[in-house]
Amino acid sequence: MNRPRLVRYAASAAILAAFVFLVEHWIGWARLLRPWLSVPPAAVGAAALLFAGSYVLRALRVFDYFRDEMRGAFALCLKLALTHNLLNHLLPMRAGELGFPLLMSRWFGIGGVRSVSVLLWFRLLDAHTLAGFAIAAWFWPAALPWFALPLFLPSPPRCSATPPASSQSTASPAPAHMKPAWSPASLSPPPSPPAPPSPPR
């Protein structure tokens, strides 16, 4: 093993040791990992597979775009995608984006102008996809039923747990607007007027 590679490995090990020490000093690994004990192992495994699959898809996107320059070097392309995302997480203010053109130039001999333009195009596609999901969730909830549709489902009707007081219910009088306009009593002749009083004698 040559000396420059040994120096890089030693620097990486020192950074990892410093990271472990600082997390233990400021937060504590036991406190940080305690919530994960309540998560089922199947859920953790599924999340890990989906997370790893997302990085493979990112590498496939780069590999497909630069298929002529990266032919037969998908493993190196995956390494480039992982390193690029690691730099984005570690460096502030999206400074890790600079690692993409640098790594493309070092590992595949692709110039900075082309790699930067492709990176801008990828970020535009990412923004387009996120905007599409946001618009679909806002204006068309049925497009994302797994999280949007339950918000619009009606609640089930509530049933009273107490039985009625009596089995026979007395019919309440009908409201005034539901009464018929005529009745049998209205068909009978009107009563005769009272007789006039007799004159006094």
Protein Blocks (a to p, Z undefined) as FASTA:
>chain_A
ZZklmmmmmmmmmmmmmmmmmmmmmnopmlmmmmmmmpcfklmmmmmmmmmmmmmmmmmm
mmmmmmmmmgoilmmmmmmmmmmmmmmmmpghhlmmmmmmmmmmmmnopafklmmmmmmm
mmmmmmmmmmmmmmmmmmmmmlmmmlmmmmmpccdddddfbdcfbfbdcdddddfklpcf
bdfklmpccddddddddddZZ
